[in-house]
Amino acid sequence: MPEGHTVRRQATRLLRVLGGRRVRASSPQGRFADGARLLDGRVLRSTDAHGKHLFAGFATSETARPDRWLHVHLGLYGVWLEQDHDPEGPEPPRGAVRLRLTAGSTTADLRGPTACEVLTAPQVRDVHDRLGADPLRRDADPEAAWQRLRRSRTPVGALLMQQDLVAGVGNVYRAEVLFRAGLDPHRPGSAVDREMWDRLWADLVALMRAGVRAGRIVTTRPEHRVRRSGPASREDAHYVYRRTGLPCRVCGTPVVAEPFVARTLYRCPVCQAA
């Protein structure tokens, strides 16, 4: 499932290639035909992201305020695919394309999302209100997240994946930020002190902003990589995520993986000792 940095990049990209232009909207698959008709012929005026949710605002003209919002949550299988084409039009849809947006010589196809719907402004606000603090948003409220976390007996490794607490964090960022903090994922939220929470939040902000810039998640420091100069290789990008049985980059202990809240949890049993 794409994590918050990917959705933020998608929102920025969608506005860059289609923004300010009158868009043709269709649903080749047919499942979003009614929604596509509500957007067809309108101008894409703005985009936004909150956690793993993308919002695109459509208006009646280049100067009007958006009054219809496309809301997309990609889920496990959703993806945006973009193509540039000649004025005669894009290539025929391949596979189950839920939504096709075309302006000029650019087309963006949406396949397999969990959520794809047209909302009003109040409905968009309802979605925002249900989501937690997003480390990539300037209006994020880490204090509210801390107040919930410190009163919870739920393991911190589970709390970080609750989108109504911290929005945009997925399995990769969860595993990596806990390792970088030397924090046992099984520790109850109520046993995480304020200093540790501030460190976790600051690290999430830094790592996710770097993910937006690079288009990939890199969490390792140069001194812990095999190749210590230049960009991190794919093999050097993470400390524990999908490194089951491999030696910890810091202490050499084999990384372990275990089922945890319907996902796989990766950790170092020494660096993240209880």
Secondary structure as UniProt FT lines:
FT   HELIX           4..18
FT   TURN            19..20
FT   STRAND          24..26
FT   TURN            28..29
FT   TURN            31..32
FT   HELIX           33..39
FT   TURN            40..41
FT   STRAND          43..50
FT   TURN            51..52
FT   STRAND          53..59
FT   STRAND          68..73
FT   TURN            75..77
FT   STRAND          79..84
FT   TURN            87..88
FT   STRAND          97..103
FT   TURN            104..105
FT   STRAND          106..111
FT   STRAND          115..119
FT   HELIX           121..130
FT   TURN            135..136
FT   TURN            138..139
FT   HELIX           142..149
FT   TURN            150..151
FT   HELIX           156..159
FT   TURN            160..161
FT   TURN            163..165
FT   TURN            167..168
FT   HELIX           171..181
FT   TURN            185..186
FT   HELIX           189..191
FT   HELIX           194..214
FT   HELIX           222..224
FT   TURN            234..236
FT   TURN            241..242
FT   TURN            244..245
FT   TURN            249..251
FT   STRAND          256..260
FT   TURN            261..262
FT   STRAND          263..267
FT   TURN            269..272
//
